[in-house]
Amino acid sequence: MTTSTVKTNLLGLTQQEMEKFFDSIGEKRFRAGQVMKWIHHFGVDDFDAMTNVSKALRDKLKVIAEVRGPEVVSEDISTDGTRKWVVRVASGSCVETVYIPQGKRGTLCVSSQAGCALDCSFCSTGKQGFNSNLTAAEVIGQVWIANKSFGSVPATVDRAITNVVMMGMGEPLLNFDNVVAAMHLMMDDLGYGISKRRVTLSTSGVVPMIDELAKHIDVSLALSLHAPNDALRNQLVPINKKYPLKMLLESCQRYMSSLGEKRVLTIEYTLLKDINDKVEHAVEMVELLKNIPCKINLIPFNPFPHSGYERPSNNAIRRFQDQLHQAGFNVTVRTTRGEDIDAACGQLVGQVLDRTRRSERYIAVRELNADSDLAQNAANTN
């Protein structure tokens, strides 16, 4: 009686893990770099295509290993150039990945979990509850899929994806090991070679894991604040009941201090009409953040069905922004992107049943036009 071999998925292995893998099968460690370049620089998932690897090793790898990303269910392209991929992960759940082009910058918003357990009241992802953690291969696989769709080779100067933000579905710090491994691959020159300043992890405030993060990696940090006081934040971001603002901001300051550089905390603040958008809220926010080097992103609420919240008026948004500006803060209002394909901030849900036909159409178009698309997108600016 024979037993089937469970193949090792090389897509999610860091450089150190890849070297250990080749050690374990009696091969030289330098093979790790060769294979990583094929996977991440060129998007190759076929060992036979890895031409600088010996045929004997390629045959061995075909038996014991694989390069397998998440299944692409659909790819939608917005009128403003935003793209959204719905991908199916091993648990059977679907997650969403969003690419946002802006000038020379191309930002990829990556998911870390299918669903989310934190249940922030204004976020559609939280409304479906928690389904599963993504593996490291499923997290970095989103970058791999997007990168291949543009025909972009990370070793070149001009590329489509210049920034990655862990701001998609899920709380990244609740899937700590897999997210950290994937972020190492994002920054590794054998992976995607993205600067540590351009890889950002966004958290709702899992204090112990913010402190743990500093021991493992030095990516940029964003805090989903959304309220300037504990009473209101308890309603909007329930994890605040466990880790209130004073404790949370102290942990963020410790993390930023650990970087040993002049880097600032990013504050994300979703503006909800008549909930947290009043001048008095801005005044409270000034007091709360007065001793914290930070930049503030204001995000007008993006409506979704049955949320119970509304987007503030443009006048209310400007008043809030002006109040913070006058206090000396660097403040931007995030432009809503990809709203026509439900790709705007807070709208990611991974629901795909009503998109089956559209999915088939996009997959067919992608296959028919692959060569011309790759040639065109390879010229995207960095």
N, C-alpha and C positions, 0 to 999 in steps of 0.2 A: 504494500500500500504506500502510495506517495503522498506527500503533503505539499501543498502549493506554497511557493515562496512569496512572502510579503515584500514587495519592492520598496526600496528607500526613495522617497521623492526628493531629488536634489535641489529642487527649485527654492526651498525655504532654508537651506543650510547656509550658515555664515561661513566666512573663510576658514575660521578655526574648526568648525564642525565638518566642513568639506575635507580639510586636511586629515582629520581623524578618520573620516570615512575611508579615504584612500589608504591610510595606514592599516585600517582594519581588514582590507582585502589584499594586503601585500603589495601595494603599489607605492610609487614615490609620491611625496607630498606636492611636488610641483604640478602634478596632474590636476590638483584642485584649481589652481589659477587658470589652466587651460580650459577646463570644463566650465568654470564660472563665467569666463569671457564669452564662450559660445552661448550660454544660457541667457545672460543678462545684457551683454553688449549686442548680440545679434538675434536674440529671441528664438534660438534653436531648441527644439525639443526632440529632435531625432539624432540619436547617437551616431548613426551612419554619416551624418552631415558634418561631424566634428573631424575634419580631415587631418589635423595635426596630432590626432590621437591614434595610437596603433590599432590595427584591425583586431588584434587579440583582445585588447582592453575594451574596444567598442563592443565586441561580442560578449565579453564578460558583463559589461554594464547593462546590456539589453536584458540579461537574465535577472540581475539583482537590483536594478535601479530604474528610475523613470524621471521624466521632467513633466510634471502635470500641474497646470494651472486650473483655476475654477472654470466651469463651463459658462460661456457667454450665452445668455438667454436673449438679450436684446441690446441694441445700441441705438440711442436716440440722439439726434443733433438738433439743437435749438437754432432759432433764427439769429441769435446773437453769437453763434459759434460755440456755445457751451455744448459739451457732449456728456451723455450719461450712459454707463454700462450697467445692466442688471446681470449679475453673475450668480450661478448656483454653486453652493459649497457642499462639502461632503455630508453635512447633516441633512441635506435636502432643502434647507432654507435658502432664500435669495437675499443678496445684499446689493447695494448700489455704490457706484464709483462715479465721481463727477470731475470733468476737466473744464477749467475756466481760463480762457485766453484773455490776456489784457496787455496790449502793447507787446513788449519783448518778453513778458512773463507768461508762463503757462503753469497754472497751479492745478495739481491733482489732489482731490479730496478723497481720502481712502477710509474705508470702513474697517472696524476691528472686531465687531460682533454682529451676529444676526439678531436684530432686536436690541433692547437695552433694558436693564433692570432698574434704572434710576428714576424713570417715570417723571421727568421734568414736564410740567403741565402744558407747556407751549410747543412741545416737540412731537411730531407725528411718529417718529421712530419708537419713542417710549410707550406709545399707546398700544403697540402690539406685544409688549412684554419682552422678556429675554428668551431667545431660542438656543443660541450656541455661541461659543467662542470660535473665532477663526484660527486655523493653524498659521504658522509663520509662512508657509507656502501660499496660503489663501490670502494673507495680507499683502505680501510682496507680489503675489500673482496679479493683483489689481494693477500695480505699476507695470509689470511685465506685459499684460494685455494692452494697456493704454499705449505703452511705448511702441509695441509692435504695430499698433494700428496707424501710427504716424510714420513708420519706417525710420524711426530715429535711433541712431547709434550713440550711446552715451559718451563714447570716446571723442566724439566730434564737438566742436564749439557750438555750432548751431543745433539746437534740439527743441522739441516741442515742450517737454516737461522740465521746467527749471526749479519748481518748488513742489514739495509734498506736504500736505497738512493732514494729520490724523484727526479729522473733524467730521468724518462720515458717520455711519451708523455705529452705535455702541459707545461705551466708555473705555478708552484705550487702557487705562491703568487697571481695569478689572480683567484684562487679558495680557498681563504684564510681560511674561517671558516671550510670548509669540510676537508681540508688538515690538519689544526691544530688539529681538533678533531681526525682524523685518527692517527696522530703522537702521540697524548696522549695515544691512545690505544696501539700503538706499544711499548711504554715505560712502561705502567701500568703493575704491577705484576699480575693483574687479566686479562690482555691482553696477550702481548707477551714478556714482561719483558726484552726488549732490552735496553741496556745502552744508555743514551742520547748522548754519544760520538760516538755511532754506528748507530744513526739515523741522516741522512744528508739531508738537503733541498738544492736543487740547483736552483739558480735563474739567469735569464739573466739581472736582474737589475731594479726591480720595487721598486724604492727607498722608497716611502712612506710606503710600506708594509714591507720592511726590518725593518724600525723603529717600526712599529706596532708589528712585530713578537716578538721583545724583551719583550713586555708586556705580552705575552701569553705562551711562551715556550722557552726552552734553548737547542734546538738541534744544531748539528753542521751545519755550513753554507759553501756552495760552490758557487763560483761566476763563471759563464760562461763568461770568459773575451774575448778570441779569437782575440784580437787586442790590441796593446800597445799605440795607439793614437786615438783621437776622429774621425779624418777624415776617417781612415780605419774602425773603429768600426761602424761608421754611415752606412757604406756600408754592413757590415757583420751582424750586430745586430741592426736593425733599431730603437729599443727602446732607443738606446744611444742618438738619436737626442733630446729626451725629458729629459733623465737623463744622462748627459755626465759623463765622467770618474771621474773627481774630486768629483762631487756630489755623485757618486755611491760608490767610495772607502771610502769616509767619512762616508757614512751610514753603510757600512760593518764594518768599524772600531768601530763605535758606538755600533753596535750589538755585536761584539766580546768583547768589553769592558764591556758590560752589563752582560756577563756570569760570570765575577769575578773570572775566573780561567785561567790557562795557556793553552788556547786552541787557535789553529791557523786557519786562513781562508784557505780554499782549493781553489786554482785557477785552473779552467779548461780552457785549451787552445788547440783548434783544429788546427792542422797544415795543411795548404793548400798550395800546390805547387806553388811557385812563387808569392804568395799573401801575406802571413804573416809569412813565414818560413826563412827569410833571417837573417844574422847575425845582421844587423842594427835593425831589429825588436827585436831581443833578447836584444840588448844593450838598446833600448828604454824601454823594459819591466823591465830590471834591475833598471833603473832610476825611473820608475813608482811605483815599489813595494818596493823600498829600505827601507822604514820606516814601512812596514806592515808585521807583523809576519805571514808567510804563507808557505804552501807547494804547489808545482806546479805539476799538472798532464798534461803532453803533450799527446794529442790524435791525432795520425796520421789519416787523413781524411779517412773515410770509404765510398767508392764510391756507388752511387745509380744512376739510369738512369736519364739522362738529367740534372744532377746537374751543369755541367759546370766546376767542380773542379776536381783536381787530388790529389792523395796521394804523398807527397814529397818522395824523395829517402831516403834510410837509412842513407846515408852520410849527407844529409841536416838535418835530424832529430838529428843525433849525434852532429853535429856542434851547432845546436840551444841549445841542452841540455848542452853541454860542456860550452857554454858561460854563461849560468845561474849557472851552478855548480861553475865555477870559481869565480862568484860573491858571493858565499856562500849560494845559495838557495838549499833547499831540492827538488830535481826534479826527477820525475819518468816518464817513457814513458809507457802509458797504452797499454798493449798487446791486440790486436784485438781478441775478443772472439765471437763465435756464428755467424761468417760471413756466414757460409753455410746455416743458417736458417734465414738470414736477421735480426739477433738480435744484431748486432754491434751498437756501439754508433752512433746516427744520422740516423739510418736506420729504425726506428720504424714508421710504417705508418698505421697499423690497417687494411690493405686491406686483405680480406679473401675470396673473390669470387673465386680466382684461387686455393684455398686450401680446397675446400669443401670436395673432396674425401679423401684428406690426413687427414682432421679433423675427418671424420668418422672412418678412420682406427685407429687413435690414441685413440679415445674414446673407440672403441671396444677392443683394446689391453689393455687399462687401466682397463676396467671393468673385463676382463677375468683374468688379473694378479694382481688384486688389493691386495689380501692378501699377496702374496709373495713380491710385491713391497714395501708395507708398512713395512713389517718385515725387509727388507734389508735397506731401506732408513732411518729407525729410528736409525740406528747405525752410521749415518754420523757424522763427527766431528764438533765441534763448531768453 
